[in-house]
Amino acid sequence: MNVFVEIGYLIATVSFLGGLKFMSSPKNAKLGNSIAAAGMIIAVVCTFLLLKSNEIPTPNVVIILVAIALGTLLGKRMASKVEMTAMPQLVSLFNATGGGCALILGIIEAQQINLSTSFIGIQILLLLSLTTGAIAATGSIVAYRKLAGKTKDNRKAITVIGSRTLLVLIFIIPTLYFLGLLPISFEIFIFTIAFISLAYGILFVLPIGGADMPVVISLLNSITGVATALSGFVYGNKAMIAGGIFVGAAGIILTLLMCKAMNRSLLKVLAGKFKKTTLSTTSEEQNIKSISISEITMQLSFANKIAIVPGYGLAVAQGQHLCGQLQKLLESRGVQVDFIIHPVAGRMPGHMNVLLAEANIDYDHLKEMDEGNELMKHYDMVLVIGANDVVNPAAETKPDSPVYGMPIIKTHESKKVVVMKRGMSTGYAGVSNDLFGMDNCNLLFGDAKDSLQEIINQLKLI
């Protein structure tokens, strides 16, 4: 029986690898997700076979099956009902459950472990699994609340000092315990660390700005992966070890790539800091030129190549389906339409890709930032919908700007730019966008969804 289980775990591990490989391409991401899910099903079946061979009491198996059934139903219901704008919050909640599982497993095992016979390495692994799981659990919950607008950024000195103090305690207390300088039982020690780690997870995320949540979500996912891998070592479960390592490694790589795309170090993101500046162009100093929908419609009808740059504002307006309709309408007239995606567009990694996929927009029309920039001078018009700082030319021209050095989509190099905005509010960097005052840029004020619908209606009449 154990031979079949080991083979099953190997197949599951290979499935995880294959799933990750396919997920690296938006076009094959759905297939990759299915392959990885199949691998997880195999891993779960193998675990039940292992339980049977170890003669686990039937009531325990029933409890596990009931938990799986309830989790499946609840997860499917949540995933099917969530709005695309709330997808980052759902991911945070799911990640919190993963961290919470590692925390609960650590507490349960801590009460059953035999200190006289257990290897000290197992105790340390148990401690690390519990600690990382607790941090991921509460940190993800705070991230969810910040994304949902229920919790504001807290950058007070007491919050920062408190988080640093708790982090020091997380390192000092275990050191004293394992050196025999802390005369308490292992159970009390574990509960103490669990409480401190839960508190640290809260204070760790509180100071970080809401616009940095994509980085934080990715980092917390990585931490949950590490917690899963550590739990796998405790149980000797190869599927948990492999899956946790893949998630942990992918999460930290993605975190660093996103920091690079924002031109910020991970330490600055975690500290909730943005470079201060005294140099910024206010909207009053810019030559803002508005444009009417009829003018946009006329220019679109004579264009050959159009680019659309989506941002979070598009998700808020729920205008992705209208973008798809506009694309099909223009293509029927012989116009090439591309969508250019910035790496940190939206509120989580890949948010814009999923948003456009929901509108059945073919991935062949999606272009990454670098590819789009190479083609920018050839676009007759670029529609910027809900994006701000990621198209700000100050990133290239103003060394004192908070966004200086940040890779941007160079929409200002196109023949004409139209920016759809509700008003003149700034992006998360807190500075005005120099693009708005350029000669080739016009602003269309109003709700993006209503504006897109009116553009489509007028195009149909031409």
PyMOL commands that set and color helices and strands:
alter all, ss='L'
color gray80, all
select helices_A, chain A and resi 2-23+26-53+58-81+84-112+120-147+157-178+186-205+210-235+238-261+266-271+283-285+293-301+312-317+320-331+351-358+363-365+369-378+389-391+394-397+411-413+434-437+448-461
alter helices_A, ss='H'
color red, helices_A
select strands_A, chain A and resi 305-310+336-341+366-368+381-385+417-421+441-445
alter strands_A, ss='S'
color yellow, strands_A
deselect
rebuild
show_as cartoon
